[in-house]
Amino acid sequence: MGESSGTGDAETLTVELEDAGGTSWWASLLATLSSQYGNAYKRFVGRVDEERRYVGPTFPVPRTWGDIPPQEAWAPEMNRSLAEVLRHIEDDHWVQTGNGQQPWEFRFTRPR
C-alpha cells in the first residue's frame, strides 16, 4: 500500500490492482451477477497513505482464474486501463522511483 517518506518532504504513491467490487463481498457479488459472463472487474489505482487518489477504468477478468494475476490476452482492456492511470499520475508530476513484482506495480514520488 502507499507509504510516506520518513523525511516529510516527499510523498510516495504506489500503483496497485484492485477488485472493482471493492472489499465488500456484497459489491463483488453484485458486480459478478450484473456482468454478462460472470466476470470480475479489476482496475488500477494509485494510492498515497492508503488513500485512493487515481482510479483507472475497469476491465473484465474471468472469475475462474482466481488469484492468478491478469494478462492482456484474457483480460481485455487491462493495458489501456493501466496506461490511463499512469498518464494521470505522470500529468500530476509524479516521478517513477521503483517497481514491484508485478508488471503494473510502480512506485512514484514527488515533493509535498
PAKOLKE-81631 format. One record per atom (N, C-alpha, C, O): residue in one letter; atom name; x, y, z. Coordinates in steps of 0.02 Angstrom, whole numbers, m for minus. Last residue first. Layout:
<atoms>
(atom 'A', 'CA', (X, Y, Z))
...
</atoms>
This chain:
<atoms>
(atom 'R', 'N', (311, 866, m74))
(atom 'R', 'CA', (246, 886, m44))
(atom 'R', 'C', (229, 957, m60))
(atom 'R', 'O', (177, 982, m40))
(atom 'P', 'N', (382, 798, m224))
(atom 'P', 'CA', (385, 841, m164))
(atom 'P', 'C', (316, 857, m138))
(atom 'P', 'O', (268, 861, m177))
(atom 'R', 'N', (351, 626, m264))
(atom 'R', 'CA', (351, 697, m283))
(atom 'R', 'C', (356, 737, m218))
(atom 'R', 'O', (336, 714, m165))
(atom 'T', 'N', (365, 459, m330))
(atom 'T', 'CA', (371, 509, m277))
(atom 'T', 'C', (365, 578, m307))
(atom 'T', 'O', (372, 587, m367))
(atom 'F', 'N', (302, 293, m361))
(atom 'F', 'CA', (316, 361, m383))
(atom 'F', 'C', (327, 405, m322))
(atom 'F', 'O', (301, 390, m268))
(atom 'R', 'N', (308, 127, m411))
(atom 'R', 'CA', (313, 173, m355))
(atom 'R', 'C', (335, 241, m384))
(atom 'R', 'O', (381, 244, m425))
(atom 'F', 'N', (204, m1, m482))
(atom 'F', 'CA', (252, 53, m489))
(atom 'F', 'C', (251, 95, m425))
(atom 'F', 'O', (201, 98, m389))
(atom 'E', 'N', (151, m143, m544))
(atom 'E', 'CA', (167, m116, m479))
(atom 'E', 'C', (223, m65, m486))
(atom 'E', 'O', (281, m82, m495))
(atom 'W', 'N', (131, m209, m662))
(atom 'W', 'CA', (93, m147, m651))
(atom 'W', 'C', (108, m114, m584))
(atom 'W', 'O', (80, m62, m569))
(atom 'P', 'N', (204, m328, m660))
(atom 'P', 'CA', (221, m277, m710))
(atom 'P', 'C', (184, m211, m701))
(atom 'P', 'O', (203, m161, m731))
(atom 'Q', 'N', (247, m368, m488))
(atom 'Q', 'CA', (203, m373, m546))
(atom 'Q', 'C', (219, m318, m596))
(atom 'Q', 'O', (244, m265, m576))
(atom 'Q', 'N', (341, m325, m394))
(atom 'Q', 'CA', (349, m391, m425))
(atom 'Q', 'C', (306, m399, m488))
(atom 'Q', 'O', (326, m433, m535))
(atom 'G', 'N', (372, m150, m424))
(atom 'G', 'CA', (359, m207, m381))
(atom 'G', 'C', (369, m271, m419))
(atom 'G', 'O', (402, m272, m472))
(atom 'N', 'N', (488, m14, m448))
(atom 'N', 'CA', (440, m63, m473))
(atom 'N', 'C', (430, m117, m421))
(atom 'N', 'O', (473, m128, m378))
(atom 'G', 'N', (524, 165, m432))
(atom 'G', 'CA', (533, 94, m420))
(atom 'G', 'C', (478, 52, m451))
(atom 'G', 'O', (428, 78, m476))
(atom 'T', 'N', (500, 295, m463))
(atom 'T', 'CA', (560, 281, m425))
(atom 'T', 'C', (571, 207, m412))
(atom 'T', 'O', (622, 188, m383))
(atom 'Q', 'N', (428, 414, m571))
(atom 'Q', 'CA', (435, 343, m554))
(atom 'Q', 'C', (501, 330, m521))
(atom 'Q', 'O', (554, 351, m546))
(atom 'V', 'N', (357, 560, m512))
(atom 'V', 'CA', (416, 532, m544))
(atom 'V', 'C', (423, 459, m522))
(atom 'V', 'O', (424, 445, m462))
(atom 'W', 'N', (215, 663, m543))
(atom 'W', 'CA', (246, 610, m504))
(atom 'W', 'C', (304, 582, m545))
(atom 'W', 'O', (301, 580, m606))
(atom 'H', 'N', (144, 763, m613))
(atom 'H', 'CA', (215, 772, m598))
(atom 'H', 'C', (244, 723, m547))
(atom 'H', 'O', (292, 739, m512))
(atom 'D', 'N', (20, 737, m661))
(atom 'D', 'CA', (24, 773, m597))
(atom 'D', 'C', (95, 776, m569))
(atom 'D', 'O', (105, 790, m510))
(atom 'D', 'N', (47, 658, m769))
(atom 'D', 'CA', (23, 726, m782))
(atom 'D', 'C', (26, 769, m719))
(atom 'D', 'O', (32, 830, m723))
(atom 'E', 'N', (72, 537, m704))
(atom 'E', 'CA', (129, 574, m733))
(atom 'E', 'C', (109, 646, m749))
(atom 'E', 'O', (151, 692, m743))
(atom 'I', 'N', (m61, 503, m671))
(atom 'I', 'CA', (m9, 509, m619))
(atom 'I', 'C', (49, 552, m644))
(atom 'I', 'O', (72, 597, m610))
(atom 'H', 'N', (m121, 494, m797))
(atom 'H', 'CA', (m146, 543, m748))
(atom 'H', 'C', (m94, 555, m693))
(atom 'H', 'O', (m84, 612, m671))
(atom 'R', 'N', (m46, 389, m851))
(atom 'R', 'CA', (m46, 454, m884))
(atom 'R', 'C', (m68, 508, m835))
(atom 'R', 'O', (m38, 562, m831))
(atom 'L', 'N', (m81, 282, m768))
(atom 'L', 'CA', (m13, 307, m768))
(atom 'L', 'C', (m8, 376, m799))
(atom 'L', 'O', (31, 418, m776))
(atom 'V', 'N', (m215, 264, m805))
(atom 'V', 'CA', (m200, 286, m736))
(atom 'V', 'C', (m128, 312, m732))
(atom 'V', 'O', (m115, 360, m695))
(atom 'E', 'N', (m195, 226, m941))
(atom 'E', 'CA', (m235, 286, m923))
(atom 'E', 'C', (m218, 310, m852))
(atom 'E', 'O', (m209, 370, m841))
(atom 'A', 'N', (m121, 109, m935))
(atom 'A', 'CA', (m93, 168, m969))
(atom 'A', 'C', (m130, 231, m949))
(atom 'A', 'O', (m99, 283, m940))
(atom 'L', 'N', (m213, 24, m870))
(atom 'L', 'CA', (m150, 42, m838))
(atom 'L', 'C', (m121, 105, m869))
(atom 'L', 'O', (m98, 150, m833))
(atom 'S', 'N', (m313, 18, m969))
(atom 'S', 'CA', (m329, 42, m902))
(atom 'S', 'C', (m266, 65, m866))
(atom 'S', 'O', (m265, 118, m835))
(atom 'R', 'N', (m243, m40, m1074))
(atom 'R', 'CA', (m272, 26, m1083))
(atom 'R', 'C', (m287, 58, m1015))
(atom 'R', 'O', (m274, 117, m1005))
(atom 'N', 'N', (m213, m166, m1020))
(atom 'N', 'CA', (m158, m120, m1036))
(atom 'N', 'C', (m184, m49, m1044))
(atom 'N', 'O', (m150, m2, m1024))
(atom 'M', 'N', (m347, m220, m1007))
(atom 'M', 'CA', (m302, m212, m949))
(atom 'M', 'C', (m247, m160, m963))
(atom 'M', 'O', (m237, m115, m923))
(atom 'E', 'N', (m427, m249, m1115))
(atom 'E', 'CA', (m427, m180, m1090))
(atom 'E', 'C', (m382, m168, m1030))
(atom 'E', 'O', (m379, m112, m1004))
(atom 'P', 'N', (m455, m419, m1073))
(atom 'P', 'CA', (m453, m364, m1122))
(atom 'P', 'C', (m460, m296, m1088))
(atom 'P', 'O', (m496, m289, m1038))
(atom 'A', 'N', (m381, m536, m1015))
(atom 'A', 'CA', (m410, m481, m977))
(atom 'A', 'C', (m410, m419, m1023))
(atom 'A', 'O', (m370, m373, m1013))
(atom 'W', 'N', (m312, m625, m1091))
(atom 'W', 'CA', (m378, m646, m1067))
(atom 'W', 'C', (m411, m594, m1021))
(atom 'W', 'O', (m463, m608, m992))
(atom 'A', 'N', (m202, m548, m1133))
(atom 'A', 'CA', (m230, m599, m1177))
(atom 'A', 'C', (m299, m621, m1155))
(atom 'A', 'O', (m341, m636, m1198))
(atom 'E', 'N', (m160, m469, m1024))
(atom 'E', 'CA', (m199, m438, m1077))
(atom 'E', 'C', (m233, m490, m1122))
(atom 'E', 'O', (m288, m478, m1148))
(atom 'Q', 'N', (m183, m553, m870))
(atom 'Q', 'CA', (m140, m538, m927))
(atom 'Q', 'C', (m185, m513, m982))
(atom 'Q', 'O', (m243, m533, m987))
(atom 'P', 'N', (m195, m552, m689))
(atom 'P', 'CA', (m222, m547, m757))
(atom 'P', 'C', (m168, m533, m809))
(atom 'P', 'O', (m116, m504, m794))
(atom 'P', 'N', (m132, m673, m574))
(atom 'P', 'CA', (m130, m604, m600))
(atom 'P', 'C', (m155, m602, m672))
(atom 'P', 'O', (m139, m646, m711))
(atom 'I', 'N', (m241, m783, m495))
(atom 'I', 'CA', (m189, m778, m546))
(atom 'I', 'C', (m189, m707, m573))
(atom 'I', 'O', (m242, m682, m593))
(atom 'D', 'N', (m344, m805, m407))
(atom 'D', 'CA', (m294, m756, m388))
(atom 'D', 'C', (m236, m751, m437))
(atom 'D', 'O', (m186, m717, m423))
(atom 'G', 'N', (m466, m851, m526))
(atom 'G', 'CA', (m449, m844, m455))
(atom 'G', 'C', (m398, m789, m443))
(atom 'G', 'O', (m408, m732, m465))
(atom 'W', 'N', (m513, m882, m649))
(atom 'W', 'CA', (m441, m876, m643))
(atom 'W', 'C', (m419, m866, m571))
(atom 'W', 'O', (m360, m870, m556))
(atom 'T', 'N', (m652, m878, m653))
(atom 'T', 'CA', (m620, m943, m645))
(atom 'T', 'C', (m545, m940, m637))
(atom 'T', 'O', (m515, m990, m619))
(atom 'R', 'N', (m690, m748, m683))
(atom 'R', 'CA', (m689, m770, m613))
(atom 'R', 'C', (m651, m835, m603))
(atom 'R', 'O', (m622, m845, m551))
(atom 'P', 'N', (m600, m654, m803))
(atom 'P', 'CA', (m641, m713, m789))
(atom 'P', 'C', (m634, m734, m716))
(atom 'P', 'O', (m579, m739, m690))
(atom 'V', 'N', (m612, m481, m796))
(atom 'V', 'CA', (m567, m537, m783))
(atom 'V', 'C', (m611, m598, m768))
(atom 'V', 'O', (m654, m594, m725))
(atom 'P', 'N', (m637, m323, m876))
(atom 'P', 'CA', (m661, m388, m854))
(atom 'P', 'C', (m605, m439, m846))
(atom 'P', 'O', (m557, m440, m885))
(atom 'F', 'N', (m592, m164, m804))
(atom 'F', 'CA', (m586, m212, m859))
(atom 'F', 'C', (m607, m281, m832))
(atom 'F', 'O', (m596, m296, m774))
(atom 'T', 'N', (m616, 11, m766))
(atom 'T', 'CA', (m621, m60, m751))
(atom 'T', 'C', (m612, m102, m814))
(atom 'T', 'O', (m622, m78, m870))
(atom 'P', 'N', (m497, 146, m774))
(atom 'P', 'CA', (m559, 114, m794))
(atom 'P', 'C', (m558, 39, m777))
(atom 'P', 'O', (m504, 8, m775))
(atom 'G', 'N', (m409, 199, m623))
(atom 'G', 'CA', (m414, 183, m694))
(atom 'G', 'C', (m481, 151, m710))
(atom 'G', 'O', (m517, 132, m665))
(atom 'V', 'N', (m389, 325, m509))
(atom 'V', 'CA', (m427, 264, m523))
(atom 'V', 'C', (m431, 256, m599))
(atom 'V', 'O', (m454, 301, m634))
(atom 'Y', 'N', (m298, 402, m379))
(atom 'Y', 'CA', (m306, 392, m451))
(atom 'Y', 'C', (m342, 325, m462))
(atom 'Y', 'O', (m326, 275, m430))
(atom 'R', 'N', (m304, 397, m241))
(atom 'R', 'CA', (m303, 462, m274))
(atom 'R', 'C', (m315, 458, m349))
(atom 'R', 'O', (m339, 505, m379))
(atom 'R', 'N', (m347, 318, m98))
(atom 'R', 'CA', (m350, 309, m170))
(atom 'R', 'C', (m355, 377, m203))
(atom 'R', 'O', (m405, 413, m193))
(atom 'E', 'N', (m241, 309, 40))
(atom 'E', 'CA', (m294, 348, 8))
(atom 'E', 'C', (m291, 338, m68))
(atom 'E', 'O', (m239, 348, m98))
(atom 'E', 'N', (m130, 251, 96))
(atom 'E', 'CA', (m193, 212, 96))
(atom 'E', 'C', (m251, 248, 62))
(atom 'E', 'O', (m305, 219, 56))
(atom 'D', 'N', (m31, 347, 57))
(atom 'D', 'CA', (m52, 339, 127))
(atom 'D', 'C', (m121, 306, 131))
(atom 'D', 'O', (m165, 330, 166))
(atom 'V', 'N', (m91, 347, m101))
(atom 'V', 'CA', (m43, 382, m59))
(atom 'V', 'C', (m70, 376, 12))
(atom 'V', 'O', (m127, 397, 26))
(atom 'R', 'N', (m117, 247, m247))
(atom 'R', 'CA', (m131, 263, m177))
(atom 'R', 'C', (m73, 300, m144))
(atom 'R', 'O', (m14, 286, m157))
(atom 'G', 'N', (m197, 218, m396))
(atom 'G', 'CA', (m137, 247, m367))
(atom 'G', 'C', (m155, 270, m296))
(atom 'G', 'O', (m203, 308, m287))
(atom 'V', 'N', (m262, 70, m472))
(atom 'V', 'CA', (m270, 129, m430))
(atom 'V', 'C', (m202, 153, m408))
(atom 'V', 'O', (m154, 114, m402))
(atom 'F', 'N', (m343, m21, m599))
(atom 'F', 'CA', (m281, 1, m569))
(atom 'F', 'C', (m294, 64, m530))
(atom 'F', 'O', (m333, 107, m551))
(atom 'R', 'N', (m469, m147, m582))
(atom 'R', 'CA', (m446, m82, m604))
(atom 'R', 'C', (m380, m67, m569))
(atom 'R', 'O', (m364, m95, m517))
(atom 'K', 'N', (m584, m281, m626))
(atom 'K', 'CA', (m525, m254, m592))
(atom 'K', 'C', (m512, m183, m618))
(atom 'K', 'O', (m540, m162, m668))
(atom 'Y', 'N', (m722, m382, m607))
(atom 'Y', 'CA', (m695, m322, m638))
(atom 'Y', 'C', (m640, m295, m595))
(atom 'Y', 'O', (m647, m287, m534))
(atom 'A', 'N', (m766, m548, m655))
(atom 'A', 'CA', (m750, m500, m603))
(atom 'A', 'C', (m724, m439, m640))
(atom 'A', 'O', (m706, m443, m699))
(atom 'N', 'N', (m900, m618, m753))
(atom 'N', 'CA', (m833, m592, m745))
(atom 'N', 'C', (m827, m552, m680))
(atom 'N', 'O', (m876, m525, m655))
(atom 'G', 'N', (m1018, m675, m798))
(atom 'G', 'CA', (m994, m691, m731))
(atom 'G', 'C', (m923, m669, m718))
(atom 'G', 'O', (m888, m699, m677))
(atom 'Y', 'N', (m1050, m621, m921))
(atom 'Y', 'CA', (m1022, m688, m919))
(atom 'Y', 'C', (m997, m708, m850))
(atom 'Y', 'O', (m957, m755, m845))
(atom 'Q', 'N', (m1108, m494, m895))
(atom 'Q', 'CA', (m1138, m539, m944))
(atom 'Q', 'C', (m1114, m611, m937))
(atom 'Q', 'O', (m1153, m658, m945))
(atom 'S', 'N', (m1132, m439, m726))
(atom 'S', 'CA', (m1091, m446, m787))
(atom 'S', 'C', (m1120, m500, m831))
(atom 'S', 'O', (m1152, m547, m807))
(atom 'S', 'N', (m1208, m445, m614))
(atom 'S', 'CA', (m1229, m397, m664))
(atom 'S', 'C', (m1187, m402, m728))
(atom 'S', 'O', (m1205, m372, m779))
(atom 'L', 'N', (m1142, m538, m534))
(atom 'L', 'CA', (m1209, m553, m559))
(atom 'L', 'C', (m1231, m507, m615))
(atom 'L', 'O', (m1269, m527, m659))
(atom 'T', 'N', (m1021, m467, m507))
(atom 'T', 'CA', (m1021, m531, m543))
(atom 'T', 'C', (m1089, m546, m573))
(atom 'T', 'O', (m1093, m566, m632))
(atom 'A', 'N', (m1068, m356, m436))
(atom 'A', 'CA', (m1029, m346, m498))
(atom 'A', 'C', (m1028, m410, m540))
(atom 'A', 'O', (m1034, m407, m601))
(atom 'L', 'N', (m1127, m422, m326))
(atom 'L', 'CA', (m1168, m382, m371))
(atom 'L', 'C', (m1133, m370, m438))
(atom 'L', 'O', (m1164, m374, m490))
(atom 'L', 'N', (m1012, m477, m267))
(atom 'L', 'CA', (m1065, m520, m292))
(atom 'L', 'C', (m1109, m483, m342))
(atom 'L', 'O', (m1126, m511, m394))
(atom 'S', 'N', (m945, m358, m231))
(atom 'S', 'CA', (m913, m406, m277))
(atom 'S', 'C', (m965, m453, m307))
(atom 'S', 'O', (m963, m466, m367))
(atom 'A', 'N', (m1034, m302, m141))
(atom 'A', 'CA', (m1018, m265, m202))
(atom 'A', 'C', (m987, m312, m254))
(atom 'A', 'O', (m1001, m306, m313))
(atom 'W', 'N', (m1029, m404, m42))
(atom 'W', 'CA', (m1092, m386, m75))
(atom 'W', 'C', (m1079, m350, m141))
(atom 'W', 'O', (m1111, m366, m191))
(atom 'W', 'N', (m901, m403, 6))
(atom 'W', 'CA', (m923, m463, m31))
(atom 'W', 'C', (m987, m448, m69))
(atom 'W', 'O', (m999, m477, m122))
(atom 'S', 'N', (m797, m263, m10))
(atom 'S', 'CA', (m862, m288, 13))
(atom 'S', 'C', (m883, m350, m28))
(atom 'S', 'O', (m882, m347, m89))
(atom 'T', 'N', (m690, m212, m68))
(atom 'T', 'CA', (m677, m263, m17))
(atom 'T', 'C', (m741, m293, 9))
(atom 'T', 'O', (m740, m342, 46))
(atom 'G', 'N', (m732, m194, m243))
(atom 'G', 'CA', (m710, m171, m177))
(atom 'G', 'C', (m698, m229, m130))
(atom 'G', 'O', (m695, m287, m150))
(atom 'G', 'N', (m757, m222, m370))
(atom 'G', 'CA', (m812, m235, m324))
(atom 'G', 'C', (m795, m214, m253))
(atom 'G', 'O', (m837, m216, m208))
(atom 'A', 'N', (m635, m207, m427))
(atom 'A', 'CA', (m682, m151, m433))
(atom 'A', 'C', (m743, m161, m390))
(atom 'A', 'O', (m778, m112, m375))
(atom 'D', 'N', (m491, m249, m347))
(atom 'D', 'CA', (m555, m277, m367))
(atom 'D', 'C', (m605, m220, m369))
(atom 'D', 'O', (m616, m187, m318))
(atom 'E', 'N', (m340, m176, m406))
(atom 'E', 'CA', (m394, m178, m357))
(atom 'E', 'C', (m455, m212, m388))
(atom 'E', 'O', (m470, m204, m447))
(atom 'L', 'N', (m168, m157, m412))
(atom 'L', 'CA', (m226, m186, m445))
(atom 'L', 'C', (m279, m197, m392))
(atom 'L', 'O', (m265, m224, m338))
(atom 'E', 'N', (m76, m3, m389))
(atom 'E', 'CA', (m97, m70, m369))
(atom 'E', 'C', (m156, m92, m412))
(atom 'E', 'O', (m189, m51, m444))
(atom 'V', 'N', (56, 107, m369))
(atom 'V', 'CA', (3, 84, m415))
(atom 'V', 'C', (m11, 12, m397))
(atom 'V', 'O', (34, m30, m392))
(atom 'T', 'N', (93, 224, m240))
(atom 'T', 'CA', (101, 157, m268))
(atom 'T', 'C', (42, 141, m313))
(atom 'T', 'O', (m15, 160, m298))
(atom 'L', 'N', (181, 369, m195))
(atom 'L', 'CA', (120, 341, m224))
(atom 'L', 'C', (137, 272, m251))
(atom 'L', 'O', (189, 262, m282))
(atom 'T', 'N', (246, 470, m68))
(atom 'T', 'CA', (254, 412, m110))
(atom 'T', 'C', (186, 386, m132))
(atom 'T', 'O', (140, 382, m92))
(atom 'E', 'N', (310, 637, m45))
(atom 'E', 'CA', (259, 586, m34))
(atom 'E', 'C', (268, 530, m86))
(atom 'E', 'O', (295, 542, m140))
(atom 'A', 'N', (432, 731, 45))
(atom 'A', 'CA', (408, 699, m15))
(atom 'A', 'C', (353, 649, 3))
(atom 'A', 'O', (350, 624, 59))
(atom 'D', 'N', (465, 777, 170))
(atom 'D', 'CA', (471, 824, 114))
(atom 'D', 'C', (449, 795, 48))
(atom 'D', 'O', (447, 831, m2))
(atom 'G', 'N', (464, 683, 270))
(atom 'G', 'CA', (408, 730, 267))
(atom 'G', 'C', (412, 779, 210))
(atom 'G', 'O', (366, 819, 201))
(atom 'T', 'N', (552, 580, 288))
(atom 'T', 'CA', (577, 648, 297))
(atom 'T', 'C', (522, 700, 296))
(atom 'T', 'O', (532, 756, 319))
(atom 'G', 'N', (493, 459, 259))
(atom 'G', 'CA', (506, 475, 329))
(atom 'G', 'C', (528, 547, 340))
(atom 'G', 'O', (523, 572, 396))
(atom 'S', 'N', (361, 461, 143))
(atom 'S', 'CA', (432, 468, 155))
(atom 'S', 'C', (442, 487, 228))
(atom 'S', 'O', (404, 527, 255))
(atom 'S', 'N', (223, 349, 159))
(atom 'S', 'CA', (251, 416, 159))
(atom 'S', 'C', (326, 412, 169))
(atom 'S', 'O', (351, 366, 200))
(atom 'E', 'N', (141, 233, 51))
(atom 'E', 'CA', (180, 249, 110))
(atom 'E', 'C', (209, 318, 103))
(atom 'E', 'O', (217, 344, 48))
(atom 'G', 'N', (13, 120, m6))
(atom 'G', 'CA', (50, 183, m8))
(atom 'G', 'C', (88, 196, 57))
(atom 'G', 'O', (68, 172, 110))
(atom 'M', 'N', (42, m59, 0))
(atom 'M', 'CA', (0, 0, 0))
(atom 'M', 'C', (44, 62, 0))
(atom 'M', 'O', (105, 57, 5))
</atoms>
